[in-house]
């Protein structure tokens, strides 16, 4: 899938990683547990797709997701690759019209307008971290590297705390020797060593 390029490298990289992880799934993967303890792989991807459409809708005034991303059905009959691919395309197309010198922009987050670079990074954060959730749940390589994680962590520090109550788990304590990826995951309440076997 060719994803439209946006002015935001962190977002482009994050969307590409979500697309790559989704493309690597088999049908047997969709019911597997994930680090999002209440959701399986299908539900995490439905949530991630809905969030991308939500960002696009906030930017363009176009239609939002047709379901509640925070109450994904987990219906295994859903064509999840098509759902995620369409959402990524919609999101990237919307962000391609947001210039680096844009003023504050609307997002689906309940924190009011954000600076464009923070909004783009927040959208990327959602895509990349849910890509990680799915990758570790299905035995794929981590889609996160320290360069991307450092950029996402900077954005996370500026917007996560007001959203802890409904969108993020409590942060986990930092550990000696943490990489940027470890730090990002712990800040978002995820164990970097998570395994479905533990």
C-alpha positions in Angstrom: 0.0 0.0 0.0 1.3 3.4 -1.0 0.6 5.9 1.8 0.4 9.6 0.9 3.3 11.6 2.2 2.5 14.3 4.8 4.7 17.2 6.0 5.2 15.2 9.2 7.9 12.6 9.2 7.0 11.2 12.6 3.5 10.6 11.4 4.5 9.1 8.1 6.8 6.7 9.9 4.2 5.7 12.4 1.5 5.1 9.8 3.9 3.0 7.7 4.6 0.8 10.8 0.9 0.3 11.5 0.4 -0.7 7.9 3.4 -3.1 7.9 2.3 -4.8 11.2 -1.3 -5.2 9.9 0.0 -6.7 6.6 2.0 -9.3 8.6 -1.1 -10.8 10.3 -2.8 -14.1 9.6 -6.4 -14.8 10.4 -5.3 -16.9 13.4 -3.7 -13.8 14.9 -6.8 -11.8 15.3 -8.1 -13.3 18.5 -4.8 -13.3 20.3 -4.4 -11.3 23.6 -2.6 -8.0 23.5 -0.9 -5.6 26.0 -4.3 -3.8 26.0 -5.6 -6.3 28.5 -9.3 -5.9 27.6 -8.8 -6.2 23.8 -7.5 -8.8 21.4 -5.6 -8.0 18.2 -8.8 -7.4 16.2 -10.1 -5.0 18.7 -6.8 -3.1 19.0 -6.7 -2.6 15.2 -10.4 -1.6 15.1 -9.6 1.0 17.8 -6.4 2.2 15.9 -8.3 2.5 12.6 -11.2 4.4 14.2 -8.7 6.8 15.9 -7.1 7.6 12.5 -10.4 8.3 11.0 -11.3 10.5 14.0 -8.2 12.6 13.5 -9.0 13.0 9.8 -12.6 14.0 10.6 -11.4 16.6 13.1 -9.0 18.1 10.5 -11.3 18.1 7.5 -14.9 18.0 8.8 -15.4 14.8 7.0 -17.2 11.7 8.4 -15.8 10.1 11.5 -15.6 6.4 12.3 -18.9 4.5 11.9 -18.3 2.8 15.3 -17.0 3.8 18.7 -13.2 3.2 18.7 -13.3 2.8 22.4 -15.8 -0.1 22.2 -14.5 -2.2 19.3 -16.6 -5.2 18.4 -13.9 -7.7 17.9 -16.0 -9.2 15.1 -13.5 -11.6 13.3 -15.5 -11.3 10.1 -14.3 -7.7 9.7 -11.8 -7.3 6.8 -9.2 -5.7 9.2 -6.6 -5.1 6.6 -9.0 -3.1 4.4 -10.3 -1.3 7.5 -6.8 -0.3 8.7 -5.5 0.5 5.2 -8.5 2.8 4.4 -8.1 4.5 7.8 -4.4 5.1 7.2 -5.1 6.5 3.7 -7.8 8.8 5.1 -5.6 10.1 7.9 -2.6 10.7 5.7 -4.6 12.5 3.1 -6.1 14.8 5.8 -2.7 15.5 7.3 -1.1 16.2 3.9 -3.0 19.5 4.0 -1.7 20.6 7.4 1.4 22.7 6.9 4.2 23.1 9.5 3.2 26.8 9.9 -0.4 26.0 10.5 -1.9 27.5 13.6 -3.6 25.4 16.3 -5.6 22.5 14.8 -8.6 20.5 16.0 -8.1 16.8 17.0 -10.4 14.2 18.5 -8.7 14.6 21.8 -10.6 16.4 24.6 -7.8 18.9 25.3 -8.8 21.6 22.8 -6.8 22.8 19.8 -3.2 21.7 19.6 -0.1 23.0 17.8 0.1 21.3 14.5 3.3 19.5 15.3 1.9 18.2 18.6 -1.3 17.0 16.9 0.6 15.2 14.2 2.8 13.5 16.7 -0.2 12.5 18.8 -1.8 10.9 15.8 1.5 9.1 15.1 1.8 8.0 18.7 -1.6 6.3 18.5 -0.6 4.5 15.3 2.9 3.4 16.3 2.1 2.3 19.8 -0.9 0.2 18.7 1.4 -1.2 16.0 3.7 -2.3 18.8 0.7 -3.8 20.7 -0.2 -6.0 17.7 3.4 -6.9 16.9 4.3 -8.2 20.3 1.0 -10.1 20.5 1.7 -11.9 17.2 5.4 -12.5 17.3 6.4 -9.8 14.8 9.5 -7.6 15.2 8.9 -4.4 17.2 7.9 -1.6 14.9 9.4 0.9 17.3 13.0 2.1 17.2 14.7 4.6 19.5 14.7 7.5 17.0 10.9 7.3 16.5 10.3 6.5 20.2 12.2 9.6 21.3 10.1 11.8 19.0 6.9 10.2 20.2 7.9 10.4 23.9 8.4 14.2 23.5 4.9 14.5 22.2 3.5 12.1 24.8 4.9 14.2 27.7 3.0 17.2 26.4 -0.4 15.6 26.1 -0.8 12.3 27.9 -1.4 13.3 31.5 -4.8 15.0 31.0 -5.9 11.8 29.1 -4.7 9.2 31.7 -8.2 8.6 33.1 -9.6 7.2 29.9 -6.9 6.7 27.2 -3.8 5.5 29.0 -2.9 3.3 31.9 -0.8 4.6 34.8 2.9 5.0 33.9 5.2 2.2 35.0 8.4 3.1 36.9 11.5 3.7 34.8 14.2 1.0 34.9 18.0 1.3 34.8 19.2 0.9 31.2 15.9 1.8 29.6 16.1 2.6 25.9 14.0 5.4 24.4 11.5 2.8 23.3 11.4 1.3 26.8 10.8 4.7 28.3 8.0 5.5 25.9 6.2 2.2 26.5 6.5 2.5 30.3 5.3 6.1 30.2 2.2 4.8 28.4 1.7 2.1 31.0 3.1 -0.8 28.9 5.7 -3.4 29.9 8.4 -3.4 27.2 8.9 -7.2 28.0 5.2 -8.0 27.7 4.4 -11.5 26.4 1.2 -13.4 26.2 3.0 -16.3 27.9 3.6 -14.3 31.1 
